[in-house]
Amino acid sequence: MNWPSHGANPTKLYNKMNAEPPTSLLDFSVNTNPFGSPEGLISHLEKILGKIHSYPDPDSERLHQRLAEHHEVSLDNVLLGNGASELIYLFAQLWQGKHIGVVQPTFSEYQKACQAYGCTIYPIMLEEQYQFALHQSDYESYLEKIDVLFLCHPNNPTGAMYHPLVLRDLICRCEQKGIVVLIDEAFHDFVIDESFYSPSVLENSNVILLRSLTKMFAIPGLRLGYVLGNPSLIKQMKTYQPTWSVNAFAEEAGLYCLDASGFRQQTAEAISVEKQSLFLKLKELGYQPMRTQTNYFLMKDPFHEDTKQMIEFLLKNGVIVRHTYNFPSLDGRFVRLAIKRTEENERLLSSLERWSSLCLP
């Protein structure tokens, strides 16, 4: 089967299976905030629908200023984009024909973007036996070969958070060798572990931080992300960016969400509670969810090496999960599941319990 390359597209997935989707669907392949957007956001956007008749600010100055203040950096340290994906491609354009390291398994767009610009990819594979943790021995042999390194933290799809000392060592070694490091922190808002390390772009001139506003604030349809980095790299990326990249409603939503006091912390804590409950019940059913620091996790089918049969069973029951056939080294042996609200998690558990009963002798 030719699986879709991303989650959050149930229609395409059912079409690939030549199957009719059930009336009621629950999409666990979507890893945005299950509790939705900040209260009042939709009403706020409805009040400004008249903006559809005007061109947006080509520089999104208000949101740029707000982000600079939020991160305590200068305006020239910030670049907004039409979602994180646009910014990945803008960044990749700077390194046409260069050698790129990608810590794997991870989000497929890094490699796809770099290959579009003729780059040579060096996969830096992390090992399942170590819960896909990052160690010095994983990357040190590649630092003589690469010009740029892509790292997702916390990682998608594994949910792994890397040790601060290892990250500091990696960034320092890369800086010494002139290697630029892009760290994708799209899911950092969901992390409640206080040991989470995010490097300062003011202190590390070789680091670009990629952030998304669509995951935590549940606005993926608006497409909104940004990068933080040294002014030289930001300026180079901006030269490739089309005018009016960020639309008026995305900018307004970004401003509204950044002012939603306590929203991120409350969401992260609520998801942590749901995760603990869900993991306990999964283990009672004989499943082994992999440790995660964010709002999604990997899990195997305990009855089969390949997850295809379990995925198809869940789909027939209206439960969509994210396959891992296009993640190097995962190769369909896992599914990725988002952590959702209690009633949705209960439906997942019910479907998995039925799958277990079918598979047990």
C-alpha positions, -999 to +999 in steps of 0.1 A: +000+000+000+012+035-009+007+052+025+001+090+027+034+108+037+017+127+066-011+123+091-042+144+095-057+134+061-083+107+067-100+110+033-068+103+015-061+074+038-095+057+033-092+063-005-058+045-005-075+016+012-105+017-013-127+019+018-156+040+029-149+060+061-173+053+090-197+081+100-178+088+132-141+093+130-114+100+156-081+111+142-052+101+165-027+110+137-034+147+144-010+160+171-024+194+177-039+206+210-069+182+216-086+209+238-087+234+209-078+270+205-078+297+232-113+307+242-126+336+221-102+331+192-129+322+167-151+351+178-122+374+174-115+363+139-152+365+129-151+402+139-123+410+115-136+391+084-135+424+066-097+421+064-102+396+036-107+426+013-073+441+021-037+429+015-020+418+047+010+437+061+039+422+040+062+423+071+036+413+098+052+440+119+029+437+149+034+399+153+072+403+146+074+428+174+054+407+198+076+377+192+108+397+196+095+410+229+084+375+240+118+360+233+137+391+244+156+394+211+158+420+183+134+422+154+162+411+131+165+378+151+129+368+140+113+356+108+077+347+104+065+321+079+035+304+064+039+275+088+071+256+098+072+238+065+078+270+045+106+280+068+122+246+065+123+251+027+136+287+030+164+274+052+172+245+029+176+269+000+206+285+017+225+252+015+221+241-021+244+212-029+258+210+006+261+181+030+233+178+055+230+157+087+195+147+098+190+130+132+166+102+124+139+089+127+122+123+124+099+146+104+103+138+067+102+174+054+138+181+064+152+155+041+126+163+014+134+200+014+172+195+013+170+170-015+149+194-035+180+217-035+205+190-044+219+184-010+236+151+001+219+137+032+237+119+060+211+101+082+222+100+119+203+071+132+192+068+168+186+034+183+154+019+196+172+000+223+181+034+239+145+048+235+158+069+206+179+090+229+208+111+215+244+103+225+277+118+216+287+085+198+257+090+175+269+122+159+307+127+165+318+108+133+295+130+111+308+163+122+337+162+097+313+155+068+284+179+072+277+217+067+243+217+084+225+196+110+187+192+114+175+181+149+139+179+161+135+185+198+113+171+213+114+147+184+086+138+160+076+110+160+094+095+190+085+122+215+121+119+228+137+148+247+175+150+246+198+155+276+209+191+280+245+182+284+245+163+251+227+191+233+252+217+246+281+195+235+266+190+201+260+227+195+295+236+208+312+211+185+292+222+156+301+259+162+338+250+163+335+233+129+313+260+113+282+237+112+248+255+114+222+236+135+185+239+129+165+228+160+128+222+153+110+230+186+075+228+171+063+207+201+082+224+229+051+240+243+038+206+254+068+197+275+065+202+313+099+187+322+119+216+336+151+201+324+141+208+287+170+227+271+164+254+245+196+272+234+198+309+232+202+322+196+219+353+211+246+331+226+248+305+198+253+322+164+252+288+146+217+279+159+184+284+142+153+277+163+121+267+145+088+272+163+052+265+154+021+284+166-002+259+150+003+229+173-003+243+208-030+267+196-047+243+173-047+265+142-030+243+115-054+256+088-040+291+092-003+281+088+019+301+111+055+295+123+087+314+129+124+311+133+148+327+157+185+331+147+214+354+140+205+384+118+227+372+089+209+339+085+175+354+090+183+380+063+194+353+039+162+333+045+140+364+040+155+370+005+139+338-007+105+344+010+075+355-011+058+388-002+026+384+019+037+350+031+017+354+063-020+362+058-039+388+079-059+362+098-028+342+107-012+373+121-043+382+141-046+347+155-009+347+164-013+379+184-044+367+201-029+334+211+003+348+224-018+370+248-037+340+261-024+340+296-017+306+311-031+287+281+001+268+273+009+257+308-027+246+315-028+226+283+005+209+289-005+199+324-039+186+312-023+165+285+002+152+311-027+140+332-044+123+302-011+107+293-006+091+327-041+077+326-039+065+290-005+048+295-017+030+326-048+016+308-028+006+277-003-014+298-033-031+315-043-042+280-008-056+272+004-026+251+037-009+257+036+028+248+071+043+244+081+070+269+074+105+256+078+141+267+052+156+245+016+151+232+021+119+211+039+086+215+050+055+196+036+021+202+039-014+187+013-040+180+021-067+206+007-094+184+025-087+151+058-073+140+041-051+114+013-028+123-006-029+090-033-053+103-039-033+135-041+000+115-066-015+091-087-028+120-087+006+138-096+024+105-126+001+100-137+012+135-132+049+128-100+053+147-071+068+126-035+064+137-003+076+121+016+049+103+054+049+104+063+033+071+080+065+059+102+070+090+136+054+086+143+026+110+106+025+122+094+009+090+059+003+100+068-015+133+052+013+153+022+036+151+022+071+164-008+082+185-017+116+198-029+121+234-065+134+233-093+141+257-106+115+281-137+104+261-116+101+229-089+082+246-115+058+260-127+051+225-092+043+214-088+019+244-121+002+235-110-004+199-075-017+210-092-040+236-113-055+207-081-059+186-065-077+215-094-101+219-092-109+182-055-116+183-053-136+215-056-174+212 
